[in-house]
């Protein structure tokens, strides 16, 4: 599975990751406080949701690719 893009909003903690698009190789580079850790936390929350955990106040859009050309939205 390849993640194409991710948007996540945490209404309880009042933070969000606006749409970020991933390429073949993605590096998170930037100054302190610009959101690199939030992107990683968003991916971790999505992983936990996929394994069945409940996260109230979370909304997301995840586009990913399966088996070469099949693109899915979750």
MDAnalysis code that builds the backbone (N, CA, C; Angstrom):
import MDAnalysis as mda
import numpy as np

u = mda.Universe.empty(222, n_residues=74, atom_resindex=np.repeat(np.arange(74), 3), trajectory=True)
u.add_TopologyAttr("name", ["N", "CA", "C"] * 74)
u.add_TopologyAttr("resid", np.arange(1, 75))
u.add_TopologyAttr("resname", ["UNK", "UNK", "UNK", "UNK", "UNK", "UNK", "UNK", "UNK", "UNK", "UNK", "UNK", "UNK", "UNK", "UNK", "UNK", "UNK", "UNK", "UNK", "UNK", "UNK", "UNK", "UNK", "UNK", "UNK", "UNK", "UNK", "UNK", "UNK", "UNK", "UNK", "UNK", "UNK", "UNK", "UNK", "UNK", "UNK", "UNK", "UNK", "UNK", "UNK", "UNK", "UNK", "UNK", "UNK", "UNK", "UNK", "UNK", "UNK", "UNK", "UNK", "UNK", "UNK", "UNK", "UNK", "UNK", "UNK", "UNK", "UNK", "UNK", "UNK", "UNK", "UNK", "UNK", "UNK", "UNK", "UNK", "UNK", "UNK", "UNK", "UNK", "UNK", "UNK", "UNK", "UNK"])
u.atoms.positions = np.array([
    [0.838, -1.171, 0.000],
    [0.000, 0.000, 0.000],
    [0.888, 1.240, 0.000],
    [0.504, 2.214, -0.811],
    [1.223, 3.481, -0.880],
    [0.241, 4.594, -0.550],
    [0.564, 5.422, 0.433],
    [-0.281, 6.557, 0.782],
    [-0.053, 7.660, -0.246],
    [-1.141, 8.158, -0.812],
    [-1.060, 9.237, -1.797],
    [-1.232, 10.587, -1.111],
    [-2.269, 10.707, -0.263],
    [-2.469, 11.962, 0.459],
    [-3.214, 11.708, 1.768],
    [-3.082, 12.654, 2.683],
    [-3.687, 12.532, 4.007],
    [-4.136, 13.907, 4.486],
    [-5.339, 13.935, 5.041],
    [-5.858, 15.097, 5.751],
    [-6.429, 14.574, 7.051],
    [-6.142, 15.229, 8.163],
    [-6.661, 14.769, 9.453],
    [-6.953, 15.967, 10.333],
    [-8.085, 15.896, 11.032],
    [-8.459, 16.967, 11.964],
    [-8.802, 16.347, 13.307],
    [-8.205, 16.872, 14.354],
    [-8.472, 16.434, 15.715],
    [-9.229, 17.564, 16.411],
    [-10.563, 17.419, 16.485],
    [-11.376, 18.478, 17.065],
    [-11.216, 18.581, 18.581],
    [-10.905, 17.476, 19.255],
    [-10.758, 17.513, 20.705],
    [-9.504, 18.264, 21.139],
    [-8.399, 18.034, 20.444],
    [-7.142, 18.712, 20.778],
    [-6.905, 19.956, 19.929],
    [-7.834, 20.229, 19.016],
    [-7.816, 21.419, 18.166],
    [-6.538, 21.571, 17.343],
    [-6.219, 20.543, 16.581],
    [-5.129, 20.635, 15.625],
    [-5.509, 19.858, 14.377],
    [-4.855, 20.196, 13.274],
    [-5.145, 19.506, 12.027],
    [-3.916, 19.452, 11.138],
    [-3.925, 18.461, 10.288],
    [-2.934, 18.348, 9.228],
    [-3.703, 18.575, 7.938],
    [-3.456, 19.723, 7.319],
    [-4.123, 20.002, 6.045],
    [-3.571, 19.053, 4.999],
    [-4.249, 18.942, 3.883],
    [-3.896, 17.941, 2.874],
    [-2.404, 17.971, 2.562],
    [-1.794, 16.813, 2.771],
    [-0.395, 16.638, 2.434],
    [-0.315, 15.492, 1.430],
    [0.432, 15.694, 0.368],
    [0.590, 14.674, -0.662],
    [1.973, 14.051, -0.541],
    [2.000, 12.743, -0.652],
    [3.237, 11.987, -0.534],
    [3.689, 11.536, -1.920],
    [4.984, 11.587, -2.162],
    [5.533, 11.079, -3.419],
    [6.252, 9.765, -3.128],
    [6.999, 9.255, -4.079],
    [7.723, 7.998, -3.869],
    [8.631, 8.072, -2.655],
    [9.335, 9.168, -2.548],
    [10.192, 9.404, -1.378],
    [9.739, 10.713, -0.761],
    [9.402, 10.666, 0.515],
    [8.934, 11.865, 1.214],
    [9.814, 12.106, 2.427],
    [10.372, 13.297, 2.493],
    [11.173, 13.709, 3.644],
    [10.414, 14.817, 4.368],
    [10.384, 14.757, 5.678],
    [9.769, 15.811, 6.468],
    [10.880, 16.705, 6.991],
    [11.004, 17.874, 6.381],
    [12.084, 18.800, 6.711],
    [11.462, 20.162, 6.990],
    [11.915, 20.816, 8.032],
    [11.417, 22.156, 8.317],
    [11.876, 22.620, 9.680],
    [11.595, 23.869, 9.940],
    [11.969, 24.466, 11.223],
    [11.135, 23.867, 12.345],
    [11.561, 24.090, 13.557],
    [10.848, 23.625, 14.729],
    [9.461, 24.278, 14.784],
    [8.444, 23.457, 15.060],
    [7.100, 23.987, 15.233],
    [6.271, 24.141, 13.980],
    [6.707, 23.579, 12.860],
    [5.939, 23.735, 11.614],
    [5.009, 22.561, 11.314],
    [5.058, 21.478, 12.114],
    [4.083, 20.407, 11.952],
    [4.617, 19.046, 11.544],
    [5.919, 18.848, 11.549],
    [6.470, 17.539, 11.163],
    [5.970, 16.434, 12.092],
    [5.993, 16.685, 13.379],
    [5.545, 15.688, 14.358],
    [4.050, 15.441, 14.242],
    [3.266, 16.473, 13.938],
    [1.826, 16.281, 13.770],
    [1.513, 15.366, 12.597],
    [2.279, 15.453, 11.539],
    [2.083, 14.554, 10.396],
    [2.325, 13.113, 10.836],
    [3.394, 12.890, 11.570],
    [3.684, 11.544, 12.060],
    [2.612, 11.067, 13.044],
    [2.128, 11.953, 13.919],
    [1.055, 11.594, 14.841],
    [-0.229, 11.264, 14.090],
    [-0.527, 12.009, 13.024],
    [-1.716, 11.739, 12.210],
    [-1.626, 10.347, 11.588],
    [-0.466, 9.990, 11.055],
    [-0.284, 8.657, 10.475],
    [-0.434, 7.571, 11.536],
    [0.059, 7.846, 12.736],
    [-0.064, 6.877, 13.822],
    [-1.525, 6.704, 14.245],
    [-2.286, 7.788, 14.294],
    [-3.713, 7.705, 14.623],
    [-4.445, 6.892, 13.576],
    [-4.181, 7.128, 12.304],
    [-4.820, 6.367, 11.225],
    [-4.493, 4.883, 11.359],
    [-3.251, 4.567, 11.683],
    [-2.854, 3.167, 11.863],
    [-3.654, 2.529, 12.997],
    [-3.830, 3.250, 14.098],
    [-4.582, 2.715, 15.234],
    [-6.066, 2.569, 14.902],
    [-6.623, 3.518, 14.164],
    [-8.021, 3.416, 13.733],
    [-8.196, 2.195, 12.845],
    [-7.249, 1.963, 11.943],
    [-7.321, 0.802, 11.043],
    [-7.269, -0.510, 11.813],
    [-6.651, -0.499, 12.989],
    [-6.590, -1.729, 13.786],
    [-7.750, -1.841, 14.776],
    [-8.723, -0.910, 14.681],
    [-9.949, -1.057, 15.452],
    [-10.115, -0.143, 16.649],
    [-9.164, 0.727, 16.911],
    [-9.291, 1.623, 18.058],
    [-10.197, 2.812, 17.708],
    [-10.840, 3.361, 18.725],
    [-11.772, 4.459, 18.551],
    [-11.109, 5.776, 18.956],
    [-11.233, 6.786, 18.118],
    [-10.701, 8.106, 18.394],
    [-11.811, 9.136, 18.168],
    [-12.565, 9.482, 19.225],
    [-13.617, 10.485, 19.053],
    [-13.025, 11.843, 18.661],
    [-13.755, 12.563, 17.830],
    [-13.314, 13.893, 17.424],
    [-12.338, 13.916, 16.272],
    [-12.024, 12.758, 15.713],
    [-11.070, 12.678, 14.600],
    [-11.842, 12.533, 13.285],
    [-11.499, 13.352, 12.311],
    [-12.019, 13.164, 10.949],
    [-10.809, 13.143, 10.020],
    [-10.912, 12.371, 8.953],
    [-9.770, 12.222, 8.067],
    [-10.198, 11.865, 6.659],
    [-9.295, 12.108, 5.736],
    [-9.379, 11.629, 4.362],
    [-8.025, 11.025, 4.047],
    [-8.049, 9.802, 3.606],
    [-6.812, 9.103, 3.262],
    [-6.983, 8.505, 1.877],
    [-6.117, 8.883, 0.969],
    [-6.090, 8.295, -0.365],
    [-4.863, 7.406, -0.434],
    [-5.067, 6.188, -0.912],
    [-3.938, 5.285, -1.029],
    [-4.088, 4.416, -2.261],
    [-2.993, 3.793, -2.630],
    [-2.940, 2.992, -3.847],
    [-2.624, 1.554, -3.477],
    [-3.378, 0.650, -4.069],
    [-3.168, -0.785, -3.874],
    [-2.873, -1.416, -5.233],
    [-1.994, -2.348, -5.268],
    [-1.719, -3.134, -6.478],
    [-1.606, -2.291, -7.752],
    [-0.626, -1.490, -7.787],
    [-0.243, -0.679, -8.943],
    [-1.188, 0.486, -9.216],
    [-2.403, 0.269, -9.728],
    [-3.217, 1.394, -10.200],
    [-4.547, 1.544, -9.463],
    [-4.852, 0.715, -8.505],
    [-6.126, 0.827, -7.805],
    [-6.003, 1.865, -6.705],
    [-6.693, 2.997, -6.875],
    [-6.663, 4.048, -5.858],
    [-7.936, 3.990, -5.033],
    [-7.793, 4.129, -3.711],
    [-8.920, 4.047, -2.795],
    [-8.950, 5.261, -1.886],
    [-10.143, 5.599, -1.423],
    [-10.308, 6.676, -0.442],
    [-10.929, 6.080, 0.806],
    [-10.405, 6.478, 1.963],
    [-10.951, 6.003, 3.232],
    [-11.158, 7.169, 4.146],
])
